[in-house]
Amino acid sequence: MTQEFVLSKIKSDKVAVFIKPSCPYCRKAEKLLKKYSFKKGHLEFIDITTQDDMDGIQDYFQQTTGARTVPRVYIGEVCIGGYTDLDALEGQGKLSPKLTQIGAL
């Protein structure tokens, strides 16, 4: 069920960000991504604290991405990591091209 939930949110033409509202890095990721004009439905923030199996979701992230921390940022079907990785892409000027490449902008 946990794997299916996560996979149902990840799409090739979308950015999916798994968050906890109380996490300062999650809020930074939201702020950074909201600077962009995404097509409707191509950016989703998923609050894992509303899920019955939050620990299971984080365990799944550990197995599949090497980290169980949030935010977990998926650009298309690829997890690019957390906020630090997202910010690095932005700083290198690579974030916008990635978002354009998947058709999210």
Secondary structure, 3 states (H helix, E strand, C coil): CHHHHHHHHCCCCCEEEEECCCCHHHHHHHHHHCCCCCCCCCEEEEEHHHCCCHHHHHHHHHHHHCCCCCCEEEECCEEEECHHHHHHHHHCCCHHHHHHHCCCC
